[in-house]
Amino acid sequence: MAEVATSATSEQLLVVVDPVARRSDGESVRIAKDVLGAGAGLKLCLPDGPEEFARALARRGSRRPVVVGDDRALIRAVALLHRHRELSGCALSVVPVGGALSLARSLGVPTGPVAAARAVLDGVERRMDLMVDDSDGVVLGALRIPPLRPAPAAGADPEDAPDPDDVPGRPWLRTCQSLVRTLVPAGRPSRPAAAPEPGPSRLRVEVDGETLVDLNQPVEAVSVSPSASGVASVEVRPVSVGAEASPLLAEGRTVTVSGAHFRYRADTVVSGPVRTRTWVVREGAWGLTVPAGSAPPGS
């Protein structure tokens, strides 16, 4: 991990550049570094992977952490600070660089490197709600059941694309699939199997202990996102028979989903399968630097 210290001013920054950002858009990284270095003293860290990324954050001392990277890098930083119970006393800043930037944009962060870097220097800290699940995972924006398979983002690093053969909990399947591919005769390229389309699920969704939908009602989708004042907005779309069924809506601080094994997409990460998962909203749990005067998310 490379580290470069620059001239010091009244404010000190720890700028951690995600390796995917360096590979995908080195010019934006350079611009962000130049703008930040002109306005504050900074220590530049260039980690080569997640472990060095975590060490850089852990050794930040009194410096304000700035992540240069995409949505995954932002989520990783928040998850690490949460795991060490350091979110309450740390204002995080981000300069979005990479292929997936929709989460940062929805949180009010500019996606241009110059505007984002200036917001780091001149912006204000906004405290935001966080959803924490019973495995200590975090959700900054929204979660969805079942997860949609997103199309690869333009310019995204191929190494970050999900492997179609990577089946959680079944590594032997990946080995067998690789063996089968080696047996396909040359000149007959194998065609990857299409991912199964998400179908109706039978899930129980409880909000603050009250059942919103039970196992006897198939559902097409469940979405949960932090709303305001420490509550989550929950939307359940029942399977429509004939006329389109109206979505079921609720708000609450605790959301529990249970039933058959299901996967869910929290921000950019697909997790599962699990039989039950509970998310609790923690009001104002983390701070993000945004431009002064910008509107809060969802307003």
Phi, psi and omega in degrees: 000121180276141178227133181229122177265139178247181181299142185269144170233196184296327180251141181244131180243146167252110183259112181254115183262116180296138182299328178295321178296320180296321182284324187275328185206071182297331180293317178295323176298315180298317180298314180299317180298319181295317180294315180295318181293333179283341185248351183200161171284136182219153171246120185264126179242132181240075182292149180267350181190182184300323182294316178290327175302314181294319180295322180298316179295320183293333183259023185288339182062231180268002181285145178279126184283136176234121179261126173255108184172187184269192183300323181296321179294320177298313180298319180299318181294315179297318180297319179294315179295324177294317182300326180265008177056045182242008183291325187295330182253020185225123173266119183265144174236153181218139169248106186291122177218127179138196184273322184255106184233008186294325180294311179302318179298317182293337180273358176099011180268130176299146182260356172276141186297323180291310181297320181293318180294321177294325176295325176301318185280321189245359186279189182235155177278129175245123177280135185232151177286154181224138172261128181241131181264177185283002171251012180073019172280158183239151175229121181270319186251287185204159173232155183219141175230129350286161180288141173273141176278110183284152173287145179302133180288146178298128180083000181288149181288128180302332181292341181267356178287144180294138178280121181297340180265359184274092183261116183303131176081359183225060182298334179296330181293320178298319179298316181296318180296322178296321179296318180299320181297326180290341181268354179289128182300147178299147180090350177240084183299135179285147181249123183298141179294140180291143178292138180297137178290139177300133179246180179301145179240152173249104186228149170259125179243119180243135179239116184052040176085351179263133182283121178272320175213144183246179188295340182279357180244104178299143180235149177274323184199151173231131176230142182223135178209149175300138182255272179199154176058037173079022176235159177252145172266129182241132176230125177243127178255105179292156175294129182272138176240109186079250179292148182295130181282142179285143178292149176265128186240145177202163174226144179185172181270335182233129180234125178239130176241131180214165180144214177294162180306130181221155172252157178218153178251114178254112187057250182253003189248129176266128182234163179115186003282149176226161177263336177206148178207139179238133176245137179238133179275130176248113187290131176057034188285337183219155182244138179230136178279125180230164178299141178299134178085359180285152182283143177296155178302137176083358181275000000 
